[in-house]
């Protein structure tokens, strides 16, 4: 027999039958006499199923297939549990989840055999199911650029939907002309083409024009024409969601491109020229109609027309973005209308709200559309994740403030347990307290049912009292003897909380109050029973004090669900941490949507006011400082694995003045210090992974986590990544980043000793993957993540704009320039973020993703950069 053009001969029975299965060569090899391997069992079942009319269940019950049954079937009497052979069960419909979970070889076998059976029976009864499997297989094949097998596979499949799938493969292959021709042919077919085919062809053609042809304006126009022409015929929610979400995404990209152009030097020069020529025209006597006067008038008219056309495009793009975004939100909200108790899903509301709401100049344009949406179509559940951004606009002086307040009222009435924590944060600000009081009063007046109103008023009263107690506990110092009593438990210092603390006196009230650090379930809108809410339970009367300048307190409490929780109470502004964690959640969604398993663990941050807040304690973690060096810098894994080396504290003392030295001197001293201090992080994996399989899994988890955090912290510009701010999950070997106060390169620009590396990639962090180094799987994963970040830059830029344009301590101006004037610190930070996502952060030309990531890795591991870091960063670890 031949496989891939190579003649095969040999005694390997498993390979022989595996090749026969993959090439459907049922007569080239003999029927196996003994079923010793999985491949022989599979060949026997496939061969018998094709030749015999016996049921598969009867076949599997035979003695010779017993081993295959035990290996493949959890329950021996149901053939649908046999992953490779589920096709034989005529009533079984394989799910998309099962298809995606199959390994490549199983999926390939599955699809080929489905097509063989379909060809023998001359029927397309299960064609929709087969198309799901074929699409899944093609998605995997195109990742390795196996375009010819994809096209060959699609040639054997009937129907117009496979033509659309073929066009997708042709696009990825680079044959854009053929793909565009087929798609336009499908769109021009008036009656013979199904509506589903037209919708998919329309969206794919728009993506081709926007992403491959760089014809974004034509792609948006194509989608608008398609909606206007077929809007009354497109009744399926799935099809409408596909079209409007794509239109929203492309219109937002168009809006971003126009904004970038208006910030460019060329556009500013046009406006300067208009001002100058207007001044000159007032000087030149137009009555003489001189050549100079006519030239100035002509130039002025041309430039004014260009500026007006760009301004009109800006308004049109903004309107398209808003209208498509609102329609997308309505479609995403439909599951909640059908089933109001449905568990909340990840939606595009964050992307919608953060991409375009910061454009103050457009609010007068789409105020009417947004007001109509809030009045009639608003489904509160989809807005819960962005309620903190919504609240900020309640206190602004723009035209949308009143509409936003009406929206907040609806959110509180629907889900008070989820929303009131955010609303009450502004109650203690003297400038905004009266607006919060008005909102809460409106909430009480809007509820007409007496029992519901009484229950809602009770919830508001309980949560307000609890919020006041939270602020008191967070701001008090443990040295205050009126509220705390210092005790010792062994060598550990603890603090007994006295009854004078409000949080101790109102323990009964807390049992009716939601635990703030828990991500609460979303049930019925207007359900005030709290049955699905995790409330406070039995709280310990002892708290501890964690390390840090603000000396945060750590408190353990039991929830109403029976689980124990740890809360960190910080006496400092945590609003920025809250926003950055939400940005990480959006990045998680981007990666999961892009078929990359996300390893960015997020945690709950609850600001209480502008000066304090509560943070979820990351259970099951240990800081890298404690793990590698010990809390006193004289222990940890380094002392255990390399006892002959100098201790971390000694090395740190050696390097205390290195940041003040010249580059060459600092490099020499840093090298000598590293020679006396060897990396040891790999020993954690050796000691805790007892099998090769477990070791490989943990190393893979660690590699992916390190790559993803490296790219994300670079893009967001998070600094101060010393060992105490990076946690390590001991059971999964993933990293967790905390203390996110320095974002968007604040640490590079404002610290006395500026940080010189894009992210932390020191010797110990690379030690577990030392065999492959930075050029293997770590680089590949980082490239995949950076590519996704750049493909979704509109969402990231939109959210970062919201983050920066809200009140953030690190980005306040020394002197306010006025309501309508930009903060130049914020605007330049956004410009740097845009450069990173465009690949122009290091040069005037655009770098592709692999070159950009390799450059970042080189900067992060450059000894000239690492040696001059602040000594507390401990670059030698």
Secondary structure, 3 states (H helix, E strand, C coil): CEECCEECCCCCHHHHHHHHHHCCCCCCCCCCCCCCCHHHHHHHHHHHHHHCCCCHHHHHCCHHHHHHHHHHCCCCCCHHHCCCCHHHCCCCCCCHHHHHHCCHHHHHHHHHHHHHHHHHHCCCCCHHHHHHHHHHHHHHHHHCCCHHHHHHHHHCCCCHHHHHHHHHHHHHHCCHHHHHHHHHHHHHCCCCCCHHHHHHHHHHHHHHHHHHCCCHHHHHHHHHHHHHHHCCCCCCHHHHHHHHHHHHHHHHHHHHHHHHHHCCHHHHHHHHHHHHHHHHHHHCCHHHCCHHHHHHHHHHHHHHHHHHHHHHHHHHHHHHHHHHHHHHHHHHHHHHHHCCCCCCCCCCHHHHHHHHCCCHHHHHHHHHHHHHHHHHHCCHHHHHHHHHHHHHHHHCCCCCHHHHHHHHHHHHHHCHHHHHHHHHCCCCCCCCHHHHHHHHHHHHHHCCCHHHHHHHHHHHHHHHHHHHHHHHHHHCCCCCCCCEEEEEECCEEEEEECCCCHHHHCHHHHCCCECCCCCCCCCCCCCCCCCCCCEEEEEEEEEEECCCCCCCEEEEEEECCCCEEEEEEECCCCHHHHHHHHHHHHHHHHHHHCCCCCCCCCCCEEECCCCCEEEECCCCEEEHHHHHHCCCCCCHHHHHHCCCCCCHHHHHHHCCCHHHCCHHHHHHHHHHHHHCCCCCCHHHHHHHCCCHHHHHHHHHHHHHHHHHHHHHHHHHCCCCCCHHHEEEECCCCCEEECCCCCCCCHHHHCCCCCCCCCCCCCHHHHHCCCCCHHHCHHHHHHHHHHHHHHHCHHHHHHHHHHHHHCCCHHHCCCCCCCCCCCCHHHHHHHHHHHHHHHCCCCCCCCCCHHHHHHHHHHHHHCHHHHCCCCHHHCCCC
